[in-house]
Amino acid sequence: MAEVQCDSIPNLHSIFIILLSAFKRTFNSKYVNEVEKMSKKTVMTLLSVLAFMGMIQAAIATSITTAFPNKTAYLAGQTGYISATIYNDKNENIRVTELTVTVTYYYTDGTIYIQKFFASESTLGEIPAGESETYQIPISLPTNIAHGYTNPRIEAHTDIWHPQDDRWMTSDHPTYSDFELYIETPYKQAFEQEQATNESLTTTSNLLSITTLIFAATSGLLLYLVFARRPRPAVQT
């Protein structure tokens, strides 16, 4: 990552000092002191701006580039997972120490509930410099969750490898919330359950009908064979 160069700041301050010396020979000390105060404020303002720019650049070093659920819609009580891709924009390896998704949703009675789900630590690992890795966070929805959309929030905790110290040090905490979960209405869930039950009953009825037909055909064939082979009385002449 490019670093902010501050070599021009001392030069700028030197120019102000030279100008102040010239002013001292022309104007009284009152105005010179005012100008000197202004120069110091200017330098401090520039330094603050440069420091702020450096903080912004450091904050975007590691990012969650995308996240999405494994289903387009969920029913109450269902389980699933959310995939999150983390990009390492550092010059050294990073490791993901924690990955969570916080889901805010409503119960059917209107109560707001916030729940945090964690990715398994065994699935997390290192990400080389300039590369991305995708991890999965399992979720489980309550059985009495209200239908509608909700915006989960994903957060990752990372460490960065410092070869100078030969150890890991705490690094960025990127977040991501640019996606939605959709929970289907419970009426659809009841409809799908009823539809599945009807299909099961239809299948059972068809099997019973086929079995009945096979049994009747078999019985008829046996009766035919019995009567066809029955000995007939001899004809009297």
N, C-alpha and C positions, 0 to 999 in steps of 0.2 A: 504494500500500500504506500502511496506517495505521502511523504511527510511535508509539513508546512515549514518553509524556510523563513527564518526570522532574522537573517543577517542584515536586512535593510533597516531594521529598527534602530540599532545604534547609530548608523549613518544619519538617519533622520533626526535623531536627538542631537547629534553634533552640529547639524545645520542650524538647529534652533539656538544652540549655545552661541554660535558665531554671530547670528543675527542679534541675539540679546546683547552681546558685547558692543555691537555697533550702535544699538539703541541707547546703551548707557552713556555713550559719548554725546548723544544728541538730545535725549529726553531726560526728564527727572526720574528719580527712583520709583515714584509711585506708579507710573505707567509701565516701567520696566518690570516691576514685580507682578503686575497684572498679566503681562505677556508671558512671563515665566510660568505662572500658574496655568495659563491656557496651554502652554506647550506640554507640561507634565500631564494634564488631563487628556490631551490628544494622544500622547504616547500610551497611556494606560488604556484608553479606549481601543486603540489598535491592537494592543496585546490581548485584551479581552475578546475581541472579535476573532483573532487568530486561534485562541484557545478554544473558543466555542466551535469553530470550524473543525478543529482536531477532534473534539468530542463527538461531533456528528459523524465524521468519517469512521471513528472507532466503533460507534454504535451499530453501523450497518455492515460490520465485517462478517458476521455469521448470520444467516437468515433462513427462515422457513419459507421456501419458495412456493410451495403448493400443499394443499391438503384436501382430502375428499373422503366421503363415507363409502362403504362397500355396497350400499343399496341406495336406490333413488328414493325409497320410502320405507318407513318402518311401521310396524304395528305395536301397540302397547304390549310390553312384556318381552319383546324380542331382544336378541343379542346381535352384536355385529362388531365392526371395528372401523377405525378411521386411520387412513394412511397419511403420513406427513413426511415430506421431503426436506432435508436440511442441507444447505450448501455452505461449504467452508471456503471463505474468501481470505483466510489468513495465509501467512507464509509458512506456517508450521501445522502439524497435525493437531486436530482437536478431538475430544471424545465427548459423547453425550452422556451425562450422568443422570439426567432425569428428563422425562418427556410426559406431559400430562395434557388432558383435554378437559376443560370445565364446561359443563352443559347446564344452562338455565332453562327450566321448563315449568309448566303449570300442571298441577293436578286437576282432576275433573271438578273438584270443589273450588278451584280458583287459587289455591295456595301456591305460592312461588317456592320452588325448590332448586337448590344449586348443588350439583354433584360433580366431583372431580374423579376422573379415571386415570390410571397410571399404566404406562407401558412397562412390560416386564424388563427388569434390569438385565436379564440374561440375553435379551434381544438387542440391547444397545451396545455401541462400540465406537471405535475410532473412525474418523473421516480424514483422509489425506488432504493436503492443501490443494485447493482448486477443484475438489470433487464433491459429489452429492451422495447421500444415502437416504433410503426410504424406510421408515419404521411404521409399525402398526400399534395402535392403541385400542384395546378391547373396550367395548361399551355394553351396558345392559340397561334397558329402559324399564321403568316401573310399569306394573300392570294397570294402574289407574292414571296414567299420564294423559293429559288432554291432547287432542289432535291440533295440528298446525305446524308452523315453522319455528325453528329456534336457531340462534347463531352461537355455536360453540367457540371456545377460545383455546388455542393450543399454545403451550409455553414449553420451551426447552432450556435446560441448564447445561452449560458446556464448560469444559476445561481446555486449556491450551498447553502444549508441550513447550517448555523453555529449555533448549539444549544448553544454554549457558549455565543454568543451575541444575540441569539433569533431573527435572521434576515437573509435575503438572501444577498449573496455577489456574484459579478461577477466571473464567472468561465471560462471554456474552450470554444474555438471556433473551433470545429472540422469541417473538410471539406472532401468531397468525389467527385471523378471525374472518377471513373473506370467503366463507362458505356457509351453507345451511343444512340442517337436518329437517326432514319432513316426516311428521307422524300422521299416519292415516286415521281417519275417523273410525271409532269403534263400530259403527254401523257396517262399514265395509268388512271389518274383521268378522262380525257376526254373519254377514252375508256369505263370506268365503267359507266359514265353518259350516253353514247350512248347505252351501253348494257341495262341499266335500262330502257331507253326510248323505245328500241325495244321490251323488255319484256312486257312493259305496253301496247304498240300498239298491240302486239300479243294477249295479254289477252283480250283487248277490241274487237279485231276482232273475237276471238273465241266466246265471249259473244254475239256479234251481229249475228254471224252465227247460234248459238243455238237459239237465240230469233226468228230469221227468220224462222227456221225450226218449232219451236213450233207454231208460228203464222200461217204458211201454213197448218200444220196438223190440227190445230183448225178450220181454215176456211173450209178445206175439209170436216171435220166431220160435221160442221154445214150445209153445202150444201147438204151433203148426207141425213141428217135428214130431211131437208126441202123437198127435192124431194121424199124421201121415204114415207113421210106422205101425200103427195099431193093426193087428191081424184081423182080416175080414172072414166072416163065416163062409164055409164051403157051400157051393150051390148044389141043391138036391135035383137029381135027374130022374 
